Amino acid sequence: MAPIAPRSGDAVFANVERVNAELFTLTYGAIVRQLLTDLEEVEEVNKQLDQMGYNIGIRLIDEFLAKSNVSRCVDFKETAEVIAKVGFKMFLGVSASVTNWDADGTCCSLILEDNPLVDFVELPDTCQGLYYCNVLSGVIRGALEMVSMKTEVTWVRDMLRGDDAYELKVKLLKQVPEEYPYKDDE
């Protein structure tokens, strides 16, 4: 397989401006807490976190492409590897592994052994249906949509729920052909 990118996730992470990790984690926690207070229904909070992540992802992809110098991925498998090794490292400081590919190469799992969003977090019994890091699924979905990939991103395992890892399932629904706003003959 060709190299993932001219710059690895570690190299990009070393050159990216960062905010204090604890401040970021606590701020995210305050947002989730406020959503729980305002919306009251855990499923609505999950939807809102996903939508927030989607909005972040459609903007974050520009920064990712500008700073990572990643060339166009040839297929969904390469895209998943870039997300896991460069994207997660660049924005969260952690890497993920890509596993559980289906036969078509259109569905896989991203597994995070470490997740900085959950530092200092314990879910109360009243929030057992909450996908606390659902913002990440929205970010991936939004970013991929901006590069012409319609996806479905769902949580499979979550350590806050007692699982042994954080696992996101990413399924490519369709590759959207690029549309140009102009014609060459004009």
Secondary structure, 3 states (H helix, E strand, C coil): CCCCCCCCHHHHHHHCCCCCHHHHHHHHHHHHHHHHHHHCCHHHHHHHHHHHHHHHHHHHHHHHHHHHCCCCCCCHHHHHHHHHHHHHHHHHCCCEEEECCCCCCCEEEEEECCCHHHCCCCCCHHHCCCCCCHHHHHHHHHHHHHCCEEEEEEEEECHHHCCCCEEEEEEEEEECCCCCCCCCCC
